[in-house]
Amino acid sequence: MRRVSIVLALTVMAVSRGVTAAGPQDDVTAATRAWVEAYNSRDPQKILALYAPDAVFWGTSSPTLSDTPALIGEYFKNSPSQPNARVELGELKVRVWGDTAASTGSYTFTDTRDGQTVRRPARFSFVYRLQNGRWMIVDHHSSSVPAAPR
């Protein structure tokens, strides 16, 4: 009986350790997916709510850095006027260092223009900071994928 108890205790510890180790990475992945969902909602307030007050953002189509909530909101303000615009997550790599994390990968923006679907592949880096139990975006860089050389 004692042997069974020891095996059970070791199993619980091993499973718990595995869940704990995967937790932050899963949470950061979920935070990145939440950004995709907010973008696809076309609601600027839902998007802006994912950024920390001191966040900086370098938008895919922006010539300037946005470093205040007002400027980040300005970038997304026309979202409702583009009801067909969407983003689809591609490759994703998440790394966590305590209360800081990075989510790096690719996504593809699509929209409908003149009845045609337009696709814009891009790459991104989100840096997150854990604040009050939530992974908040503190740095977001997005850039178009350059055309392949010929």
C-alpha positions as YAML, in Angstrom:
chain: A
units: angstrom
residues:
- id: 1
  name: MET
  ca: [0.00, 0.00, 0.00]
- id: 2
  name: ARG
  ca: [2.83, 2.38, 0.88]
- id: 3
  name: ARG
  ca: [4.48, 1.63, -2.45]
- id: 4
  name: VAL
  ca: [1.25, 2.52, -4.32]
- id: 5
  name: SER
  ca: [1.02, 5.80, -2.38]
- id: 6
  name: ILE
  ca: [4.59, 6.71, -3.29]
- id: 7
  name: VAL
  ca: [4.02, 5.91, -6.99]
- id: 8
  name: LEU
  ca: [0.78, 7.90, -6.96]
- id: 9
  name: ALA
  ca: [2.50, 10.88, -5.29]
- id: 10
  name: LEU
  ca: [5.35, 10.83, -7.81]
- id: 11
  name: THR
  ca: [2.90, 10.61, -10.70]
- id: 12
  name: VAL
  ca: [0.91, 13.60, -9.41]
- id: 13
  name: MET
  ca: [4.12, 15.60, -8.98]
- id: 14
  name: ALA
  ca: [5.30, 14.76, -12.51]
- id: 15
  name: VAL
  ca: [1.95, 15.67, -14.06]
- id: 16
  name: SER
  ca: [1.73, 18.87, -12.02]
- id: 17
  name: ARG
  ca: [5.23, 19.90, -13.05]
- id: 18
  name: GLY
  ca: [4.34, 19.32, -16.71]
- id: 19
  name: VAL
  ca: [1.15, 21.36, -16.47]
- id: 20
  name: THR
  ca: [2.92, 24.20, -14.68]
- id: 21
  name: ALA
  ca: [5.75, 24.31, -17.21]
- id: 22
  name: ALA
  ca: [3.31, 24.42, -20.14]
- id: 23
  name: GLY
  ca: [0.97, 26.95, -18.48]
- id: 24
  name: PRO
  ca: [2.69, 30.25, -19.31]
- id: 25
  name: GLN
  ca: [3.42, 29.23, -22.91]
- id: 26
  name: ASP
  ca: [-0.20, 28.19, -23.37]
- id: 27
  name: ASP
  ca: [-1.35, 31.48, -21.83]
- id: 28
  name: VAL
  ca: [0.86, 33.54, -24.16]
- id: 29
  name: THR
  ca: [-0.36, 31.52, -27.14]
- id: 30
  name: ALA
  ca: [-3.93, 32.25, -26.01]
- id: 31
  name: ALA
  ca: [-3.07, 35.97, -25.70]
- id: 32
  name: THR
  ca: [-1.80, 35.96, -29.29]
- id: 33
  name: ARG
  ca: [-4.94, 34.18, -30.47]
- id: 34
  name: ALA
  ca: [-7.00, 36.75, -28.52]
- id: 35
  name: TRP
  ca: [-5.33, 39.49, -30.57]
- id: 36
  name: VAL
  ca: [-6.32, 37.66, -33.78]
- id: 37
  name: GLU
  ca: [-9.92, 37.35, -32.52]
- id: 38
  name: ALA
  ca: [-10.01, 41.03, -31.52]
- id: 39
  name: TYR
  ca: [-8.63, 42.08, -34.92]
- id: 40
  name: ASN
  ca: [-11.19, 39.92, -36.69]
- id: 41
  name: SER
  ca: [-14.00, 41.44, -34.59]
- id: 42
  name: ARG
  ca: [-13.22, 44.77, -36.31]
- id: 43
  name: ASP
  ca: [-13.75, 46.49, -32.93]
- id: 44
  name: PRO
  ca: [-10.90, 48.94, -32.19]
- id: 45
  name: GLN
  ca: [-11.67, 48.93, -28.45]
- id: 46
  name: LYS
  ca: [-11.31, 45.14, -28.23]
- id: 47
  name: ILE
  ca: [-7.94, 45.39, -29.96]
- id: 48
  name: LEU
  ca: [-6.72, 48.29, -27.84]
- id: 49
  name: ALA
  ca: [-7.74, 46.50, -24.61]
- id: 50
  name: LEU
  ca: [-4.95, 43.95, -25.23]
- id: 51
  name: TYR
  ca: [-2.18, 46.58, -25.09]
- id: 52
  name: ALA
  ca: [-0.57, 47.83, -21.88]
- id: 53
  name: PRO
  ca: [-0.80, 51.61, -21.36]
- id: 54
  name: ASP
  ca: [2.94, 51.97, -22.07]
- id: 55
  name: ALA
  ca: [2.91, 49.73, -25.17]
- id: 56
  name: VAL
  ca: [4.63, 50.61, -28.41]
- id: 57
  name: PHE
  ca: [3.36, 49.43, -31.78]
- id: 58
  name: TRP
  ca: [4.93, 49.42, -35.21]
- id: 59
  name: GLY
  ca: [2.03, 48.62, -37.54]
- id: 60
  name: THR
  ca: [2.37, 46.71, -40.79]
- id: 61
  name: SER
  ca: [1.28, 49.68, -42.87]
- id: 62
  name: SER
  ca: [2.41, 52.52, -40.60]
- id: 63
  name: PRO
  ca: [5.32, 54.83, -41.37]
- id: 64
  name: THR
  ca: [5.48, 55.87, -37.70]
- id: 65
  name: LEU
  ca: [5.80, 54.24, -34.31]
- id: 66
  name: SER
  ca: [2.70, 54.41, -32.10]
- id: 67
  name: ASP
  ca: [3.69, 54.80, -28.45]
- id: 68
  name: THR
  ca: [0.53, 55.89, -26.66]
- id: 69
  name: PRO
  ca: [-2.90, 54.28, -26.34]
- id: 70
  name: ALA
  ca: [-4.33, 57.14, -28.41]
- id: 71
  name: LEU
  ca: [-1.89, 56.52, -31.28]
- id: 72
  name: ILE
  ca: [-2.42, 52.76, -31.20]
- id: 73
  name: GLY
  ca: [-6.18, 53.39, -31.22]
- id: 74
  name: GLU
  ca: [-5.71, 55.76, -34.16]
- id: 75
  name: TYR
  ca: [-4.06, 52.96, -36.15]
- id: 76
  name: PHE
  ca: [-7.07, 50.67, -35.64]
- id: 77
  name: LYS
  ca: [-9.84, 53.32, -35.75]
- id: 78
  name: ASN
  ca: [-10.93, 52.46, -39.31]
- id: 79
  name: SER
  ca: [-11.37, 48.75, -38.56]
- id: 80
  name: PRO
  ca: [-15.18, 48.91, -38.64]
- id: 81
  name: SER
  ca: [-15.07, 50.40, -42.15]
- id: 82
  name: GLN
  ca: [-13.26, 47.27, -43.38]
- id: 83
  name: PRO
  ca: [-15.78, 44.57, -42.38]
- id: 84
  name: ASN
  ca: [-14.19, 41.87, -44.54]
- id: 85
  name: ALA
  ca: [-10.63, 42.37, -43.30]
- id: 86
  name: ARG
  ca: [-9.30, 39.38, -41.39]
- id: 87
  name: VAL
  ca: [-6.04, 37.95, -40.13]
- id: 88
  name: GLU
  ca: [-5.10, 34.29, -39.96]
- id: 89
  name: LEU
  ca: [-2.35, 33.06, -37.69]
- id: 90
  name: GLY
  ca: [0.43, 31.01, -39.26]
- id: 91
  name: GLU
  ca: [3.72, 29.92, -37.73]
- id: 92
  name: LEU
  ca: [4.06, 30.76, -34.04]
- id: 93
  name: LYS
  ca: [6.93, 30.48, -31.56]
- id: 94
  name: VAL
  ca: [6.42, 31.42, -27.91]
- id: 95
  name: ARG
  ca: [9.14, 31.99, -25.32]
- id: 96
  name: VAL
  ca: [8.57, 32.91, -21.68]
- id: 97
  name: TRP
  ca: [11.02, 34.44, -19.19]
- id: 98
  name: GLY
  ca: [9.23, 34.92, -15.88]
- id: 99
  name: ASP
  ca: [6.73, 37.76, -16.30]
- id: 100
  name: THR
  ca: [7.97, 38.63, -19.81]
- id: 101
  name: ALA
  ca: [7.25, 36.68, -22.98]
- id: 102
  name: ALA
  ca: [7.61, 36.90, -26.74]
- id: 103
  name: SER
  ca: [5.35, 35.53, -29.42]
- id: 104
  name: THR
  ca: [6.92, 35.57, -32.86]
- id: 105
  name: GLY
  ca: [5.58, 34.26, -36.13]
- id: 106
  name: SER
  ca: [3.61, 34.91, -39.25]
- id: 107
  name: TYR
  ca: [0.10, 35.91, -40.09]
- id: 108
  name: THR
  ca: [-1.78, 36.68, -43.27]
- id: 109
  name: PHE
  ca: [-4.10, 39.63, -43.66]
- id: 110
  name: THR
  ca: [-6.95, 39.28, -46.13]
- id: 111
  name: ASP
  ca: [-9.53, 41.75, -47.38]
- id: 112
  name: THR
  ca: [-11.90, 42.09, -50.29]
- id: 113
  name: ARG
  ca: [-11.22, 44.84, -52.81]
- id: 114
  name: ASP
  ca: [-13.19, 45.26, -56.01]
- id: 115
  name: GLY
  ca: [-14.67, 41.80, -55.48]
- id: 116
  name: GLN
  ca: [-11.25, 40.17, -55.24]
- id: 117
  name: THR
  ca: [-9.59, 38.68, -52.17]
- id: 118
  name: VAL
  ca: [-6.31, 40.41, -51.42]
- id: 119
  name: ARG
  ca: [-3.78, 38.55, -49.25]
- id: 120
  name: ARG
  ca: [-0.89, 40.24, -47.46]
- id: 121
  name: PRO
  ca: [1.50, 37.89, -45.67]
- id: 122
  name: ALA
  ca: [3.24, 39.51, -42.73]
- id: 123
  name: ARG
  ca: [5.43, 38.60, -39.79]
- id: 124
  name: PHE
  ca: [5.12, 39.76, -36.22]
- id: 125
  name: SER
  ca: [6.69, 39.95, -32.80]
- id: 126
  name: PHE
  ca: [4.59, 40.55, -29.71]
- id: 127
  name: VAL
  ca: [6.33, 41.15, -26.40]
- id: 128
  name: TYR
  ca: [4.11, 40.57, -23.39]
- id: 129
  name: ARG
  ca: [4.35, 41.47, -19.72]
- id: 130
  name: LEU
  ca: [2.27, 39.66, -17.11]
- id: 131
  name: GLN
  ca: [0.20, 42.33, -15.35]
- id: 132
  name: ASN
  ca: [-2.46, 41.49, -12.77]
- id: 133
  name: GLY
  ca: [-2.71, 37.95, -14.10]
- id: 134
  name: ARG
  ca: [-3.04, 39.00, -17.78]
- id: 135
  name: TRP
  ca: [-0.46, 38.89, -20.53]
- id: 136
  name: MET
  ca: [-0.53, 42.42, -21.93]
- id: 137
  name: ILE
  ca: [1.17, 43.51, -25.15]
- id: 138
  name: VAL
  ca: [3.99, 45.95, -24.40]
- id: 139
  name: ASP
  ca: [5.67, 45.84, -27.80]
- id: 140
  name: HIS
  ca: [4.21, 44.82, -31.16]
- id: 141
  name: HIS
  ca: [6.11, 44.92, -34.43]
- id: 142
  name: SER
  ca: [4.56, 43.82, -37.70]
- id: 143
  name: SER
  ca: [6.02, 43.97, -41.18]
- id: 144
  name: SER
  ca: [5.05, 42.72, -44.61]
- id: 145
  name: VAL
  ca: [6.89, 39.70, -45.91]
- id: 146
  name: PRO
  ca: [9.18, 40.89, -48.72]
- id: 147
  name: ALA
  ca: [8.73, 39.44, -52.16]
- id: 148
  name: ALA
  ca: [10.99, 36.49, -52.91]
- id: 149
  name: PRO
  ca: [14.02, 37.38, -55.03]
- id: 150
  name: ARG
  ca: [13.80, 36.38, -58.64]
...
